[in-house]
Amino acid sequence: MMWVAPDHASVEHLRSESRAFSARPPPARSGVGGFVDAVRGSPPVTWFALIGVYALFVSWLFLRLVTWATGVPAQPVATASSAGALKDRLLRVRFLESPIAIGPGNAEDQLVVDWKYADAKWVDHARAHGMRKSHRLILELDDATRTVRCREFHTESGWNAGAGGASIQWKASWEIVFYQYEHERVFGLQVQRDGSLAPSLSYAYTFDLREMKNPIIAAVTAAGWQWRQVFFFSPPWLRWLHG
């Protein structure tokens, strides 16, 4: 653009009255382009709120689906057992060929099931090794809804030491496991609890989660109760999150 005037002030006056530099709003677009324009024009707080609502919905849906997928309905019985009767029945459950222990939990309505399925120390190639693995179920008996809710914990620890140094590994998880089968054999001079060497040159263990859960689920459903697995125990007013 060019403005011609006898002096600078006149040029500035012409420029101020000209519409050459006035911003013209672009025409509104439709379709995907209009959606993109709306997104760009919205404040960030709105989108953070929408993302938060979506994340909460997905989390709630995940919890409900996991509970539904792992649930086992109660068997039809004339009269469902009381919480006390079911607790006594569970304490009498016996597990075949597995050192699984079941006992009372921290609360009156809880039971704890432990399986320490791997515990060994051995020496090979001038290095000492050790490992320990366990799986725990915490059962909560809800007498109002005739539901047993279960939480799972898994821990593993291992160490080795020798002339080249030492290392320690530890892992703990709070989880819901659908299926797990594990078998391992380690070779070396086995070390007994008193520190002496055992005559065996290998140690093997087998972990099958079905051996731990199936007898308990069978006792629960046979008593007219339903089985549910959850990530956390919640008060009655919050159980709509996971059922």
C-alpha positions in Angstrom: 0.0 0.0 0.0 1.2 3.6 -0.7 -0.1 6.8 0.7 0.9 10.2 -0.8 0.6 13.4 1.2 2.5 16.6 1.6 3.8 15.9 5.1 4.3 13.0 7.6 1.3 14.0 9.7 -1.0 13.8 6.7 0.4 10.3 5.8 -0.3 9.0 9.3 -3.8 10.4 9.1 -4.4 8.6 5.8 -3.1 5.4 7.3 -5.4 5.7 10.3 -8.5 6.1 8.2 -7.5 3.3 5.8 -9.1 -0.2 6.2 -6.2 -1.9 4.5 -4.9 -3.3 7.9 -8.2 -4.0 9.5 -8.5 -7.7 10.5 -11.3 -9.5 8.8 -12.7 -12.6 10.7 -12.5 -15.7 8.6 -15.8 -17.3 7.6 -17.0 -20.0 10.0 -16.1 -23.5 8.8 -18.3 -26.6 9.1 -17.5 -30.3 9.7 -14.1 -31.3 11.0 -12.7 -27.8 10.5 -15.5 -26.3 12.6 -14.8 -28.8 15.4 -11.1 -27.9 15.3 -11.9 -24.2 15.5 -14.2 -24.8 18.5 -11.4 -26.8 20.2 -8.9 -24.0 19.7 -11.3 -21.4 20.9 -12.3 -23.2 24.1 -10.4 -22.4 27.4 -7.9 -25.1 28.6 -9.8 -25.5 31.9 -12.8 -26.9 30.0 -10.7 -29.6 28.3 -8.9 -30.6 31.4 -12.3 -31.0 33.1 -13.6 -33.2 30.2 -10.4 -35.3 30.2 -10.8 -35.8 34.0 -14.4 -36.9 33.7 -13.5 -39.3 30.9 -10.6 -40.8 33.0 -12.9 -41.3 35.9 -15.5 -43.0 33.7 -12.9 -45.3 32.2 -11.5 -46.2 35.6 -15.0 -47.0 36.9 -15.8 -49.1 33.9 -12.5 -51.0 34.3 -13.2 -51.8 37.9 -16.8 -53.0 37.1 -15.6 -55.1 34.2 -12.9 -56.8 36.2 -15.2 -57.6 39.1 -17.8 -59.0 36.6 -15.2 -61.1 34.8 -13.8 -62.6 38.0 -17.1 -63.0 39.8 -18.6 -66.5 40.6 -22.3 -66.6 41.5 -23.6 -68.4 44.5 -24.9 -71.9 44.2 -28.7 -72.3 44.8 -29.2 -73.4 48.4 -32.2 -73.4 50.6 -30.7 -71.1 53.1 -27.4 -69.2 52.8 -24.9 -69.6 55.6 -24.3 -66.8 58.0 -20.9 -65.0 58.0 -19.8 -66.9 61.1 -20.7 -70.3 59.7 -18.9 -69.5 56.4 -15.9 -68.3 58.3 -15.7 -71.6 60.2 -16.1 -73.5 56.9 -13.3 -71.6 55.3 -11.0 -72.1 58.2 -11.5 -75.9 57.8 -10.6 -75.9 54.1 -7.7 -78.2 53.3 -5.4 -77.9 50.3 -4.0 -81.0 48.7 -0.2 -81.2 48.7 0.3 -77.4 49.1 1.6 -75.7 52.2 -1.2 -73.1 52.1 -2.3 -71.6 55.4 -5.6 -69.8 56.2 -6.3 -67.9 59.3 -8.1 -64.8 60.7 -7.2 -61.4 59.3 -6.8 -58.0 61.0 -10.6 -57.3 61.0 -13.4 -59.5 62.4 -14.9 -60.1 58.9 -11.5 -60.9 57.2 -9.5 -64.0 56.5 -6.0 -64.3 55.2 -4.7 -67.1 52.9 -1.0 -67.4 52.4 1.1 -69.6 50.1 4.8 -69.3 50.5 5.6 -71.5 47.5 9.3 -70.8 47.0 12.0 -70.5 49.7 15.5 -71.7 48.8 19.2 -70.9 49.3 21.9 -72.6 47.2 25.5 -72.2 46.1 26.8 -72.6 42.5 29.9 -71.4 40.7 31.3 -69.9 44.0 28.2 -67.7 44.4 25.5 -67.9 46.9 21.8 -67.4 45.9 18.5 -67.1 47.7 14.9 -66.6 46.7 11.5 -66.3 48.4 8.1 -66.0 46.7 4.6 -65.8 48.2 1.0 -65.2 47.2 -1.6 -63.8 49.6 -5.4 -63.6 49.4 -7.3 -61.3 51.8 -11.0 -62.3 52.1 -13.7 -59.9 53.3 -17.0 -61.4 54.2 -20.0 -59.1 53.6 -22.9 -60.6 55.5 -25.4 -57.9 54.1 -25.0 -58.9 50.5 -23.7 -62.5 51.0 -20.5 -61.6 49.1 -16.9 -62.6 49.7 -14.5 -60.0 48.2 -10.9 -61.0 47.6 -7.7 -58.9 47.3 -4.5 -60.4 46.0 -0.9 -59.6 46.9 2.2 -61.1 45.4 5.8 -60.7 46.6 9.1 -61.9 45.3 12.6 -61.4 46.6 16.0 -62.7 45.5 19.7 -62.2 46.2 23.1 -63.4 45.2 26.6 -62.8 46.4 30.1 -63.7 45.4 33.6 -62.5 44.7 32.3 -60.2 42.0 29.8 -58.4 44.3 26.3 -58.8 45.5 22.7 -57.8 44.3 19.3 -57.9 45.8 15.9 -57.9 43.9 12.5 -57.3 45.5 9.1 -57.0 43.9 5.6 -56.6 45.3 2.4 -56.2 43.4 -1.3 -55.6 44.3 -3.2 -57.3 41.5 -6.0 -59.4 40.2 -4.8 -62.6 38.5 -7.0 -64.6 36.2 -4.6 -67.5 35.7 -1.0 -68.3 36.8 1.1 -71.4 36.6 4.8 -71.3 37.4 7.4 -74.1 37.6 11.1 -73.6 38.2 14.1 -75.7 39.2 17.4 -74.4 40.3 20.6 -76.4 40.5 23.4 -76.1 43.1 24.4 -77.1 46.6 21.3 -76.5 48.7 21.6 -74.7 52.0 19.3 -75.7 54.8 17.8 -73.4 57.4 20.6 -74.2 59.9 23.3 -73.3 57.4 24.4 -76.8 56.6 24.5 -78.2 53.0 21.7 -80.5 52.0 22.4 -83.7 49.9 20.1 -82.5 47.1 21.7 -80.7 44.2 18.5 -79.1 42.9 15.4 -77.4 44.2 12.1 -77.2 42.3 8.8 -75.5 43.0 5.4 -75.4 41.3 2.8 -72.7 41.8 -0.7 -73.1 40.4 -3.1 -70.4 41.4 -6.1 -72.7 40.9 -4.9 -74.9 43.8 -5.2 -71.9 46.0 -8.4 -70.3 44.8 -10.6 -73.2 43.7 -11.1 -74.8 47.1 -12.0 -71.4 48.6 -14.4 -70.4 45.8 -16.1 -73.8 46.0 -16.6 -73.4 49.8 -17.9 -69.9 49.3 -20.4 -70.6 46.5 -21.6 -73.9 48.2 -22.6 -71.8 51.2 -24.9 -69.6 49.1 -22.5 -66.7 48.8 -21.0 -65.0 45.7 -17.3 -64.5 45.0 -15.9 -61.1 43.9 -12.3 -60.0 43.3 -11.5 -56.3 43.9 -8.5 -54.0 43.9 -9.4 -52.5 47.2 -11.9 -52.8 50.1 -14.3 -49.9 50.3 -17.1 -48.9 52.7 -20.7 -49.8 51.8 -21.5 -46.3 50.4 -18.6 -46.6 47.9 -19.1 -50.2 46.7 -20.9 -49.0 43.6 -17.4 -48.4 42.2 -16.6 -52.1 41.9 -19.7 -54.1 43.0 
